[in-house]
Every structure is written in C-alpha cells, then in structure tokens.
Amino acid sequence: MTLAYPAARGFDWKSALAAAAIVVAAMGLGQIATMPNLPWYETLNKPSFTPPDWVFGPVWTVLYVLMGYLFFRIARLPSNVEGRNAALVAFAVLMAVNVGWSYAFFGAHSPTLGLADIVAQALALAATIALFGRIDGAAAAGFLPVAAWVAFAGALNYEIWRLN
C-alpha cells in the first residue's frame, strides 16, 4: 500500500519544521534525564546481549530522523484527509511516551517504571502504525525498524529489571 492521498504540491516547509521540532524536542528532553544518570546505569547488572553504550545514541538518532520523516509524510497531507489528525495525535503520544521512558528508567532509577513505559510505548506504536497505515502504507511500514528496536529495548529493560 502506498500513499492513499496526494500530498500538497511543492515542499511543505511547515510540516517539515513541525517534524524536525518534534524530533529535536524528543531527543533533547530524553537526554536531560539520561545523561546525568549514566553513572547509575553503569552500576547495573546487564545481560550479555547489552550493546556497547556508544550504540544507543546513533541508533536512536537514526530512528528519530526516520520517525520525523514518517510524521512529515502524514503532516504534509491536506488537513481534510480522513484519519490524518488522529494519526498525528497518535504520533505525538508515541513521542511523549518515548521521552517518558528516559525519565522513568534513568530519571527515577527504575527499571520497573521503564518496563511499564515500554508497554505503553508498544501500545502507542501499534496505534500509530495502524493509524498511519490507513493513510500511507509506506509510512506505516517505515515504523518496523522502530518496532524492532523498541522490542529489543523492552527485552533489555526486562533483563536489567530481572538482574537487579
């Protein structure tokens, strides 16, 4: 399935700036909780499949850029496209829950709260994929790497919770 509705003609700077603002805000807000708490994270017992610390930044950066592009694909559509606004709200909820994980896990020093947030993320991600899919199948499919990483992060978070 591809784009069900034609996008506006020309480049939509307003939608592009909104996508960039959401992505940059989410990344920045997450870092506020994460960076000062990395020394705490280093003290935790971790499973053997934990990637090196330097992997997380680049992976999340790529995923945020991808999600920003997927948001842009939907945001640039005419406002009267059925389901567009619901899809954009679902995406905003996904971003909020995603940022919330940094505060739950790192900020609160709580793998338990992190796990609860991962469940919320999975639900928000499923809703976002479903709503994007009604409008733009390629945008919905674009979330598959995000879903894979969230599943991996959930397994990692679970094991950290279990080991600590």
C-alpha positions, 0 to 999 in steps of 0.5 A, a space after each residue: 500500500 502506498 500513499 492513499 492521498 496526494 500530498 500538497 504540491 511543492 515542499 511543505 516547509 511547515 510540516 517539515 519544521 513541525 517534524 524536525 521540532 518534534 524530533 529535536 524536542 524528543 531527543 533533547 528532553 530524553 537526554 536531560 534525564 539520561 545523561 546525568 544518570 549514566 553513572 547509575 546505569 553503569 552500576 547495573 547488572 546487564 545481560 550479555 546481549 547489552 550493546 556497547 553504550 556508544 550504540 544507543 545514541 546513533 541508533 536512536 538518532 537514526 530512528 528519530 530522523 526516520 520517525 520525523 520523516 514518517 510524521 512529515 509524510 502524514 503532516 504534509 497531507 491536506 488537513 481534510 484527509 480522513 484519519 490524518 489528525 488522529 494519526 498525528 495525535 497518535 504520533 505525538 503520544 508515541 513521542 511523549 511516551 518515548 521521552 517518558 521512558 528516559 525519565 522513568 528508567 534513568 530519571 527515577 532509577 527504575 527499571 520497573 517504571 521503564 518496563 511499564 513505559 515500554 508497554 505503553 510505548 508498544 501500545 502507542 506504536 501499534 496505534 500509530 502504525 495502524 493509524 498511519 497505515 490507513 493513510 500511507 502504507 509506506 509510512 506505516 511500514 517505515 515504523 518496523 525498524 522502530 518496532 524492532 528496536 523498541 522490542 529489543 529495548 523492552 527485552 533489555 529493560 526486562 533483563 536489567 529489571 530481572 538482574 537487579 
